Amino acid sequence: MRLFGITIPDGKRVEASLEYFYGVGPARVQAILKSTKIDPNKRTKDLTQQEVGLIKEFIEKNFKIEGDLRLIVKQDIQMLKELNSYRGLRHMRRLPVRGQRTKTNSRTVRGNVRKTAGSGKRKVELK
C-alpha cells in the first residue's frame, strides 16, 4: 500500500506502519488512530479502502508530513544560518548543534578520524 509516496509494509500493525512517514511518531500515530477509530492492532493489509481514506484525510488536514515538513525544516535551518545565530554557525560548520561534546565524539564530522592502532610490534618475517 502506498500513501503520500511512501510504501507501507503490509504485514505490520497499523500502529507501527504509520511511523514510516517522516514527521509521524508514536504520539501522532495514537492521535490518528484514536480520531479515526481504527484498531491499532489491525494489520495494514486488513485495512479497508474507507479506513485508508480516513487516515489519509486526517493526516492531510491536521499534520504536515514528508516533503512539506522537510521543506519547512530546511527553511528553518537556512534562516538560522542567515541570521548568523550560534545554532546557524554550528550547522554551517557541520558540528553538533544541540550542545553535545566534541572533544571525544563527532570525530568524523571534525575530520579527525583515527585509525585503530595495533600492538606496536612489527610482525617478524618467517625465514
N, CA, C and O atoms as a GROMACS GRO file, in nm:
protein
  508
    1MET      N    1   0.084  -0.117   0.000
    1MET     CA    2   0.000   0.000   0.000
    1MET      C    3   0.089   0.124   0.000
    1MET      O    4   0.190   0.129   0.069
    2ARG      N    5   0.050   0.224  -0.078
    2ARG     CA    6   0.125   0.349  -0.085
    2ARG      C    7   0.038   0.466  -0.042
    2ARG      O    8  -0.076   0.482  -0.087
    3LEU      N    9   0.094   0.548   0.044
    3LEU     CA   10   0.031   0.672   0.086
    3LEU      C   11   0.137   0.781   0.085
    3LEU      O   12   0.247   0.760   0.136
    4PHE      N   13   0.106   0.896   0.030
    4PHE     CA   14   0.196   1.011   0.027
    4PHE      C   15   0.332   0.976  -0.034
    4PHE      O   16   0.434   1.034   0.004
    5GLY      N   17   0.334   0.881  -0.128
    5GLY     CA   18   0.458   0.844  -0.194
    5GLY      C   19   0.546   0.748  -0.116
    5GLY      O   20   0.660   0.723  -0.156
    6ILE      N   21   0.497   0.696  -0.005
    6ILE     CA   22   0.574   0.604   0.079
    6ILE      C   23   0.506   0.468   0.077
    6ILE      O   24   0.384   0.458   0.094
    7THR      N   25   0.585   0.363   0.058
    7THR     CA   26   0.531   0.227   0.061
    7THR      C   27   0.524   0.180   0.206
    7THR      O   28   0.624   0.178   0.277
    8ILE      N   29   0.405   0.144   0.247
    8ILE     CA   30   0.383   0.097   0.384
    8ILE      C   31   0.382  -0.056   0.382
    8ILE      O   32   0.316  -0.115   0.297
    9PRO      N   33   0.456  -0.120   0.474
    9PRO     CA   34   0.459  -0.266   0.477
    9PRO      C   35   0.323  -0.326   0.513
    9PRO      O   36   0.254  -0.275   0.601
   10ASP      N   37   0.286  -0.434   0.445
   10ASP     CA   38   0.156  -0.496   0.465
   10ASP      C   39   0.147  -0.580   0.592
   10ASP      O   40   0.043  -0.582   0.658
   11GLY      N   41   0.254  -0.647   0.628
   11GLY     CA   42   0.248  -0.742   0.739
   11GLY      C   43   0.252  -0.679   0.876
   11GLY      O   44   0.224  -0.747   0.974
   12LYS      N   45   0.286  -0.551   0.886
   12LYS     CA   46   0.300  -0.488   1.017
   12LYS      C   47   0.166  -0.433   1.066
   12LYS      O   48   0.072  -0.414   0.989
   13ARG      N   49   0.162  -0.407   1.198
   13ARG     CA   50   0.043  -0.345   1.255
   13ARG      C   51   0.034  -0.201   1.208
   13ARG      O   52   0.135  -0.138   1.178
   14VAL      N   53  -0.087  -0.150   1.203
   14VAL     CA   54  -0.110  -0.013   1.157
   14VAL      C   55  -0.032   0.084   1.245
   14VAL      O   56   0.024   0.184   1.198
   15GLU      N   57  -0.028   0.054   1.374
   15GLU     CA   58   0.041   0.138   1.471
   15GLU      C   59   0.188   0.157   1.433
   15GLU      O   60   0.241   0.268   1.444
   16ALA      N   61   0.252   0.052   1.390
   16ALA     CA   62   0.394   0.058   1.354
   16ALA      C   63   0.415   0.110   1.212
   16ALA      O   64   0.513   0.180   1.186
   17SER      N   65   0.325   0.076   1.122
   17SER     CA   66   0.347   0.111   0.982
   17SER      C   67   0.325   0.259   0.954
   17SER      O   68   0.383   0.312   0.859
   18LEU      N   69   0.243   0.328   1.032
   18LEU     CA   70   0.221   0.471   1.010
   18LEU      C   71   0.345   0.553   1.045
   18LEU      O   72   0.360   0.666   0.998
   19GLU      N   73   0.433   0.497   1.126
   19GLU     CA   74   0.555   0.568   1.165
   19GLU      C   75   0.657   0.573   1.050
   19GLU      O   76   0.762   0.636   1.065
   20TYR      N   77   0.628   0.509   0.938
   20TYR     CA   78   0.716   0.515   0.823
   20TYR      C   79   0.716   0.654   0.758
   20TYR      O   80   0.806   0.687   0.682
   21PHE      N   81   0.614   0.735   0.789
   21PHE     CA   82   0.608   0.870   0.734
   21PHE      C   83   0.700   0.961   0.812
   21PHE      O   84   0.707   0.952   0.935
   22TYR      N   85   0.771   1.049   0.742
   22TYR     CA   86   0.855   1.148   0.806
   22TYR      C   87   0.764   1.248   0.876
   22TYR      O   88   0.678   1.309   0.812
   23GLY      N   89   0.783   1.265   1.006
   23GLY     CA   90   0.701   1.359   1.081
   23GLY      C   91   0.589   1.294   1.158
   23GLY      O   92   0.510   1.363   1.223
   24VAL      N   93   0.578   1.160   1.152
   24VAL     CA   94   0.475   1.089   1.229
   24VAL      C   95   0.546   0.992   1.324
   24VAL      O   96   0.611   0.897   1.282
   25GLY      N   97   0.531   1.020   1.453
   25GLY     CA   98   0.590   0.936   1.556
   25GLY      C   99   0.482   0.866   1.636
   25GLY      O  100   0.365   0.869   1.598
   26PRO      N  101   0.521   0.802   1.745
   26PRO     CA  102   0.424   0.726   1.825
   26PRO      C  103   0.306   0.809   1.876
   26PRO      O  104   0.192   0.762   1.875
   27ALA      N  105   0.331   0.932   1.921
   27ALA     CA  106   0.223   1.015   1.974
   27ALA      C  107   0.124   1.052   1.864
   27ALA      O  108   0.003   1.049   1.885
   28ARG      N  109   0.175   1.087   1.748
   28ARG     CA  110   0.085   1.124   1.638
   28ARG      C  111   0.008   1.003   1.587
   28ARG      O  112  -0.108   1.015   1.547
   29VAL      N  113   0.072   0.886   1.587
   29VAL     CA  114   0.002   0.764   1.546
   29VAL      C  115  -0.116   0.739   1.637
   29VAL      O  116  -0.226   0.706   1.591
   30GLN      N  117  -0.095   0.755   1.769
   30GLN     CA  118  -0.204   0.735   1.864
   30GLN      C  119  -0.318   0.833   1.837
   30GLN      O  120  -0.435   0.796   1.843
   31ALA      N  121  -0.283   0.959   1.808
   31ALA     CA  122  -0.385   1.060   1.780
   31ALA      C  123  -0.463   1.026   1.653
   31ALA      O  124  -0.585   1.040   1.649
   32ILE      N  125  -0.391   0.981   1.550
   32ILE     CA  126  -0.455   0.946   1.423
   32ILE      C  127  -0.553   0.830   1.443
   32ILE      O  128  -0.668   0.838   1.401
   33LEU      N  129  -0.505   0.724   1.507
   33LEU     CA  130  -0.589   0.604   1.524
   33LEU      C  131  -0.707   0.630   1.618
   33LEU      O  132  -0.815   0.574   1.599
   34LYS      N  133  -0.686   0.715   1.719
   34LYS     CA  134  -0.795   0.745   1.812
   34LYS      C  135  -0.905   0.825   1.743
   34LYS      O  136  -1.024   0.799   1.763
   35SER      N  137  -0.865   0.922   1.662
   35SER     CA  138  -0.966   1.007   1.598
   35SER      C  139  -1.037   0.936   1.483
   35SER      O  140  -1.154   0.963   1.455
   36THR      N  141  -0.967   0.844   1.416
   36THR     CA  142  -1.031   0.770   1.306
   36THR      C  143  -1.098   0.642   1.355
   36THR      O  144  -1.165   0.574   1.277
   37LYS      N  145  -1.080   0.610   1.485
   37LYS     CA  146  -1.142   0.492   1.547
   37LYS      C  147  -1.102   0.362   1.476
   37LYS      O  148  -1.186   0.277   1.447
   38ILE      N  149  -0.972   0.348   1.450
   38ILE     CA  150  -0.918   0.226   1.388
   38ILE      C  151  -0.839   0.152   1.495
   38ILE      O  152  -0.766   0.212   1.573
   39ASP      N  153  -0.854   0.020   1.497
   39ASP     CA  154  -0.784  -0.064   1.594
   39ASP      C  155  -0.635  -0.062   1.566
   39ASP      O  156  -0.594  -0.095   1.455
   40PRO      N  157  -0.551  -0.024   1.665
   40PRO     CA  158  -0.406  -0.018   1.642
   40PRO      C  159  -0.343  -0.155   1.616
   40PRO      O  160  -0.236  -0.163   1.555
   41ASN      N  161  -0.408  -0.263   1.661
   41ASN     CA  162  -0.353  -0.396   1.642
   41ASN      C  163  -0.385  -0.456   1.505
   41ASN      O  164  -0.335  -0.564   1.472
   42LYS      N  165  -0.465  -0.388   1.427
   42LYS     CA  166  -0.503  -0.436   1.294
   42LYS      C  167  -0.382  -0.431   1.201
   42LYS      O  168  -0.300  -0.340   1.210
   43ARG      N  169  -0.371  -0.528   1.113
   43ARG     CA  170  -0.262  -0.530   1.015
   43ARG      C  171  -0.293  -0.434   0.901
   43ARG      O  172  -0.410  -0.408   0.870
   44THR      N  173  -0.189  -0.383   0.839
   44THR     CA  174  -0.207  -0.287   0.730
   44THR      C  175  -0.282  -0.348   0.613
   44THR      O  176  -0.364  -0.282   0.550
   45LYS      N  177  -0.254  -0.475   0.584
   45LYS     CA  178  -0.320  -0.540   0.471
   45LYS      C  179  -0.470  -0.561   0.494
   45LYS      O  180  -0.546  -0.579   0.399
   46ASP      N  181  -0.512  -0.559   0.621
   46ASP     CA  182  -0.653  -0.580   0.655
   46ASP      C  183  -0.736  -0.450   0.653
   46ASP      O  184  -0.857  -0.454   0.675
   47LEU      N  185  -0.671  -0.337   0.628
   47LEU     CA  186  -0.745  -0.210   0.625
   47LEU      C  187  -0.833  -0.202   0.501
   47LEU      O  188  -0.793  -0.244   0.392
   48THR      N  189  -0.952  -0.149   0.517
   48THR     CA  190  -1.040  -0.128   0.402
   48THR      C  191  -1.003   0.004   0.335
   48THR      O  192  -0.932   0.086   0.392
   49GLN      N  193  -1.053   0.023   0.214
   49GLN     CA  194  -1.026   0.147   0.141
   49GLN      C  195  -1.083   0.267   0.217
   49GLN      O  196  -1.024   0.376   0.215
   50GLN      N  197  -1.195   0.248   0.283
   50GLN     CA  198  -1.257   0.356   0.360
   50GLN      C  199  -1.166   0.398   0.476
   50GLN      O  200  -1.148   0.517   0.501
   51GLU      N  201  -1.108   0.300   0.546
   51GLU     CA  202  -1.019   0.330   0.658
   51GLU      C  203  -0.892   0.399   0.610
   51GLU      O  204  -0.843   0.492   0.674
   52VAL      N  205  -0.840   0.354   0.497
   52VAL     CA  206  -0.721   0.418   0.440
   52VAL      C  207  -0.753   0.563   0.403
   52VAL      O  208  -0.672   0.652   0.426
   53GLY      N  209  -0.870   0.584   0.348
   53GLY     CA  210  -0.913   0.719   0.313
   53GLY      C  211  -0.927   0.808   0.436
   53GLY      O  212  -0.890   0.926   0.433
   54LEU      N  213  -0.981   0.752   0.545
   54LEU     CA  214  -0.994   0.827   0.670
   54LEU      C  215  -0.858   0.869   0.724
   54LEU      O  216  -0.838   0.984   0.765
   55ILE      N  217  -0.764   0.775   0.722
   55ILE     CA  218  -0.629   0.805   0.771
   55ILE      C  219  -0.566   0.914   0.686
   55ILE      O  220  -0.510   1.011   0.738
   56LYS      N  221  -0.574   0.899   0.555
   56LYS     CA  222  -0.513   0.995   0.463
   56LYS      C  223  -0.574   1.134   0.481
   56LYS      O  224  -0.502   1.234   0.487
   57GLU      N  225  -0.706   1.139   0.491
   57GLU     CA  226  -0.776   1.267   0.506
   57GLU      C  227  -0.738   1.334   0.637
   57GLU      O  228  -0.714   1.455   0.640
   58PHE      N  229  -0.731   1.256   0.746
   58PHE     CA  230  -0.697   1.313   0.877
   58PHE      C  231  -0.556   1.369   0.878
   58PHE      O  232  -0.532   1.478   0.930
   59ILE      N  233  -0.461   1.294   0.819
   59ILE     CA  234  -0.322   1.340   0.816
   59ILE      C  235  -0.309   1.467   0.732
   59ILE      O  236  -0.242   1.562   0.774
   60GLU      N  237  -0.374   1.469   0.615
   60GLU     CA  238  -0.365   1.588   0.529
   60GLU      C  239  -0.422   1.711   0.597
   60GLU      O  240  -0.370   1.821   0.582
   61LYS      N  241  -0.530   1.692   0.674
   61LYS     CA  242  -0.598   1.805   0.736
   61LYS      C  243  -0.522   1.858   0.857
   61LYS      O  244  -0.521   1.979   0.880
   62ASN      N  245  -0.459   1.770   0.934
   62ASN     CA  246  -0.406   1.810   1.064
   62ASN      C  247  -0.253   1.820   1.074
   62ASN      O  248  -0.203   1.891   1.161
   63PHE      N  249  -0.180   1.752   0.990
   63PHE     CA  250  -0.034   1.748   1.006
   63PHE      C  251   0.036   1.782   0.875
   63PHE      O  252  -0.018   1.762   0.766
   64LYS      N  253   0.158   1.832   0.889
   64LYS     CA  254   0.247   1.847   0.773
   64LYS      C  255   0.346   1.731   0.783
   64LYS      O  256   0.413   1.714   0.885
   65ILE      N  257   0.356   1.653   0.675
   65ILE     CA  258   0.447   1.539   0.677
   65ILE      C  259   0.524   1.534   0.546
   65ILE      O  260   0.495   1.607   0.452
   66GLU      N  261   0.622   1.446   0.542
   66GLU     CA  262   0.705   1.420   0.424
   66GLU      C  263   0.763   1.547   0.363
   66GLU      O  264   0.831   1.621   0.432
   67GLY      N  265   0.738   1.574   0.236
   67GLY     CA  266   0.802   1.681   0.162
   67GLY      C  267   0.778   1.819   0.220
   67GLY      O  268   0.870   1.900   0.228
   68ASP      N  269   0.655   1.846   0.262
   68ASP     CA  270   0.623   1.977   0.321
   68ASP      C  271   0.705   2.001   0.447
   68ASP      O  272   0.762   2.109   0.466
   69LEU      N  273   0.710   1.900   0.533
   69LEU     CA  274   0.782   1.913   0.660
   69LEU      C  275   0.932   1.925   0.636
   69LEU      O  276   0.999   2.005   0.700
   70ARG      N  277   0.985   1.845   0.543
   70ARG     CA  278   1.128   1.854   0.512
   70ARG      C  279   1.163   1.994   0.462
   70ARG      O  280   1.268   2.048   0.498
   71LEU      N  281   1.076   2.052   0.380
   71LEU     CA  282   1.098   2.187   0.328
   71LEU      C  283   1.098   2.290   0.440
   71LEU      O  284   1.181   2.380   0.442
   72ILE      N  285   1.004   2.277   0.534
   72ILE     CA  286   0.996   2.370   0.646
   72ILE      C  287   1.122   2.362   0.732
   72ILE      O  288   1.178   2.464   0.770
   73VAL      N  289   1.167   2.240   0.761
   73VAL     CA  290   1.287   2.221   0.843
   73VAL      C  291   1.408   2.281   0.772
   73VAL      O  292   1.491   2.346   0.835
   74LYS      N  293   1.418   2.257   0.641
   74LYS     CA  294   1.530   2.312   0.563
   74LYS      C  295   1.529   2.464   0.564
   74LYS      O  296   1.634   2.527   0.577
   75GLN      N  297   1.411   2.524   0.552
   75GLN     CA  298   1.399   2.670   0.555
   75GLN      C  299   1.436   2.726   0.693
   75GLN      O  300   1.499   2.831   0.703
   76ASP      N  301   1.397   2.656   0.799
   76ASP     CA  302   1.430   2.700   0.934
   76ASP      C  303   1.582   2.700   0.956
   76ASP      O  304   1.637   2.793   1.014
   77ILE      N  305   1.648   2.594   0.909
   77ILE     CA  306   1.793   2.585   0.923
   77ILE      C  307   1.860   2.694   0.840
   77ILE      O  308   1.958   2.754   0.885
   78GLN      N  309   1.809   2.719   0.720
   78GLN     CA  310   1.864   2.824   0.634
   78GLN      C  311   1.849   2.961   0.700
   78GLN      O  312   1.939   3.044   0.691
   79MET      N  313   1.735   2.985   0.767
   79MET     CA  314   1.713   3.112   0.836
   79MET      C  315   1.814   3.129   0.950
   79MET      O  316   1.868   3.238   0.969
   80LEU      N  317   1.841   3.022   1.025
   80LEU     CA  318   1.939   3.028   1.133
   80LEU      C  319   2.077   3.062   1.078
   80LEU      O  320   2.152   3.138   1.140
   81LYS      N  321   2.111   3.006   0.962
   81LYS     CA  322   2.241   3.035   0.901
   81LYS      C  323   2.249   3.182   0.858
   81LYS      O  324   2.352   3.247   0.879
   82GLU      N  325   2.142   3.233   0.799
   82GLU     CA  326   2.141   3.372   0.752
   82GLU      C  327   2.148   3.470   0.868
   82GLU      O  328   2.208   3.577   0.854
   83LEU      N  329   2.088   3.436   0.981
   83LEU     CA  330   2.092   3.523   1.099
   83LEU      C  331   2.227   3.518   1.169
   83LEU      O  332   2.254   3.600   1.257
   84ASN      N  333   2.311   3.424   1.130
   84ASN     CA  334   2.441   3.401   1.195
   84ASN      C  335   2.425   3.374   1.345
   84ASN      O  336   2.507   3.417   1.426
   85SER      N  337   2.319   3.304   1.380
   85SER     CA  338   2.299   3.265   1.519
   85SER      C  339   2.398   3.152   1.551
   85SER      O  340   2.459   3.093   1.462
   86TYR      N  341   2.412   3.124   1.680
   86TYR     CA  342   2.505   3.020   1.722
   86TYR      C  343   2.469   2.887   1.657
   86TYR      O  344   2.555   2.817   1.604
   87ARG      N  345   2.340   2.854   1.661
   87ARG     CA  346   2.296   2.728   1.600
   87ARG      C  347   2.322   2.727   1.450
   87ARG      O  348   2.362   2.625   1.394
   88GLY      N  349   2.300   2.842   1.386
   88GLY     CA  350   2.325   2.851   1.244
   88GLY      C  351   2.472   2.830   1.210
   88GLY      O  352   2.505   2.762   1.112
   89LEU      N  353   2.561   2.887   1.291
   89LEU     CA  354   2.705   2.869   1.270
   89LEU      C  355   2.744   2.723   1.288
   89LEU      O  356   2.826   2.671   1.213
   90ARG      N  357   2.686   2.657   1.387
   90ARG     CA  358   2.715   2.514   1.409
   90ARG      C  359   2.670   2.432   1.288
   90ARG      O  360   2.740   2.340   1.246
   91HIS      N  361   2.553   2.466   1.232
   91HIS     CA  362   2.506   2.397   1.111
   91HIS      C  363   2.603   2.420   0.997
   91HIS      O  364   2.637   2.327   0.924
   92MET      N  365   2.649   2.544   0.980
   92MET     CA  366   2.740   2.576   0.869
   92MET      C  367   2.870   2.498   0.879
   92MET      O  368   2.924   2.451   0.779
   93ARG      N  369   2.921   2.485   1.003
   93ARG     CA  370   3.048   2.414   1.024
   93ARG      C  371   3.029   2.264   1.036
   93ARG      O  372   3.125   2.190   1.055
   94ARG      N  373   2.905   2.219   1.024
   94ARG     CA  374   2.872   2.077   1.032
   94ARG      C  375   2.919   2.014   1.165
   94ARG      O  376   2.974   1.905   1.168
   95LEU      N  377   2.894   2.089   1.273
   95LEU     CA  378   2.927   2.043   1.407
   95LEU      C  379   2.798   2.014   1.482
   95LEU      O  380   2.691   2.057   1.438
   96PRO      N  381   2.805   1.943   1.596
   96PRO     CA  382   2.683   1.917   1.673
   96PRO      C  383   2.616   2.048   1.716
   96PRO      O  384   2.684   2.141   1.760
   97VAL      N  385   2.484   2.055   1.702
   97VAL     CA  386   2.410   2.179   1.723
   97VAL      C  387   2.353   2.185   1.864
   97VAL      O  388   2.335   2.294   1.918
   98ARG      N  389   2.324   2.073   1.924
   98ARG     CA  390   2.247   2.072   2.049
   98ARG      C  391   2.331   2.051   2.173
   98ARG      O  392   2.285   1.990   2.270
   99GLY      N  393   2.453   2.102   2.173
   99GLY     CA  394   2.533   2.103   2.295
   99GLY      C  395   2.611   1.976   2.323
   99GLY      O  396   2.664   1.961   2.433
  100GLN      N  397   2.621   1.886   2.228
  100GLN     CA  398   2.699   1.766   2.252
  100GLN      C  399   2.848   1.800   2.258
  100GLN      O  400   2.892   1.900   2.201
  101ARG      N  401   2.925   1.717   2.328
  101ARG     CA  402   3.068   1.741   2.337
  101ARG      C  403   3.135   1.705   2.205
  101ARG      O  404   3.089   1.618   2.132
  102THR      N  405   3.245   1.775   2.178
  102THR     CA  406   3.316   1.747   2.052
  102THR      C  407   3.459   1.702   2.077
  102THR      O  408   3.529   1.667   1.982
  103LYS      N  409   3.503   1.702   2.202
  103LYS     CA  410   3.642   1.661   2.228
  103LYS      C  411   3.664   1.514   2.196
  103LYS      O  412   3.763   1.477   2.133
  104THR      N  413   3.569   1.430   2.240
  104THR     CA  414   3.588   1.287   2.216
  104THR      C  415   3.494   1.232   2.110
  104THR      O  416   3.529   1.137   2.040
  105ASN      N  417   3.377   1.289   2.098
  105ASN     CA  418   3.282   1.239   1.998
  105ASN      C  419   3.283   1.329   1.875
  105ASN      O  420   3.351   1.432   1.873
  106SER      N  421   3.210   1.292   1.776
  106SER     CA  422   3.197   1.366   1.649
  106SER      C  423   3.330   1.383   1.578
  106SER      O  424   3.353   1.484   1.512
  107ARG      N  425   3.419   1.285   1.591
  107ARG     CA  426   3.548   1.293   1.524
  107ARG      C  427   3.535   1.295   1.373
  107ARG      O  428   3.604   1.371   1.305
  108THR      N  429   3.446   1.212   1.321
  108THR     CA  430   3.434   1.205   1.176
  108THR      C  431   3.385   1.336   1.118
  108THR      O  432   3.425   1.375   1.009
  109VAL      N  433   3.299   1.406   1.191
  109VAL     CA  434   3.248   1.534   1.144
  109VAL      C  435   3.360   1.636   1.142
  109VAL      O  436   3.369   1.718   1.051
  110ARG      N  437   3.447   1.633   1.246
  110ARG     CA  438   3.555   1.730   1.255
  110ARG      C  439   3.672   1.696   1.163
  110ARG      O  440   3.762   1.778   1.145
  111GLY      N  441   3.672   1.577   1.106
  111GLY     CA  442   3.782   1.538   1.018
  111GLY      C  443   3.899   1.481   1.093
  111GLY      O  444   4.009   1.473   1.038
  112ASN      N  445   3.879   1.442   1.217
  112ASN     CA  446   3.987   1.388   1.299
  112ASN      C  447   3.967   1.237   1.313
  112ASN      O  448   3.945   1.187   1.424
  113VAL      N  449   3.974   1.167   1.204
  113VAL     CA  450   3.950   1.024   1.206
  113VAL      C  451   4.080   0.953   1.242
  113VAL      O  452   4.182   0.973   1.177
  114ARG      N  453   4.075   0.871   1.346
  114ARG     CA  454   4.194   0.796   1.386
  114ARG      C  455   4.177   0.652   1.346
  114ARG      O  456   4.071   0.592   1.362
  115LYS      N  457   4.283   0.597   1.293
  115LYS     CA  458   4.280   0.455   1.259
  115LYS      C  459   4.303   0.374   1.387
  115LYS      O  460   4.370   0.421   1.479
  116THR      N  461   4.249   0.257   1.392
  116THR     CA  462   4.270   0.174   1.510
  116THR      C  463   4.415   0.130   1.514
  116THR      O  464   4.471   0.082   1.416
  117ALA      N  465   4.474   0.148   1.630
  117ALA     CA  466   4.617   0.119   1.644
  117ALA      C  467   4.637  -0.029   1.675
  117ALA      O  468   4.556  -0.090   1.745
  118GLY      N  469   4.744  -0.084   1.624
  118GLY     CA  470   4.778  -0.223   1.655
  118GLY      C  471   4.856  -0.229   1.784
  118GLY      O  472   4.851  -0.136   1.864
  119SER      N  473   4.927  -0.338   1.806
  119SER     CA  474   5.002  -0.355   1.930
  119SER      C  475   5.133  -0.277   1.927
  119SER      O  476   5.196  -0.261   2.031
  120GLY      N  477   5.175  -0.230   1.813
  120GLY     CA  478   5.300  -0.156   1.803
  120GLY      C  479   5.416  -0.242   1.759
  120GLY      O  480   5.519  -0.191   1.714
  121LYS      N  481   5.401  -0.374   1.772
  121LYS     CA  482   5.508  -0.467   1.731
  121LYS      C  483   5.498  -0.495   1.583
  121LYS      O  484   5.390  -0.506   1.527
  122ARG      N  485   5.612  -0.504   1.521
  122ARG     CA  486   5.612  -0.543   1.380
  122ARG      C  487   5.615  -0.694   1.373
  122ARG      O  488   5.677  -0.760   1.456
  123LYS      N  489   5.548  -0.747   1.275
  123LYS     CA  490   5.548  -0.893   1.259
  123LYS      C  491   5.682  -0.936   1.202
  123LYS      O  492   5.730  -0.878   1.105
  124VAL      N  493   5.741  -1.038   1.264
  124VAL     CA  494   5.871  -1.090   1.219
  124VAL      C  495   5.845  -1.183   1.101
  124VAL      O  496   5.761  -1.272   1.105
  125GLU      N  497   5.921  -1.157   0.994
  125GLU     CA  498   5.905  -1.242   0.876
  125GLU      C  499   5.960  -1.381   0.904
  125GLU      O  500   6.062  -1.397   0.970
  126LEU      N  501   5.892  -1.481   0.853
  126LEU     CA  502   5.939  -1.620   0.866
  126LEU      C  503   6.047  -1.647   0.764
  126LEU      O  504   6.035  -1.607   0.648
  127LYS      N  505   6.156  -1.718   0.807
  127LYS     CA  506   6.266  -1.749   0.716
  127LYS      C  507   6.251  -1.884   0.655
  127LYS      O  508   6.335  -1.926   0.576
   0.00000   0.00000   0.00000
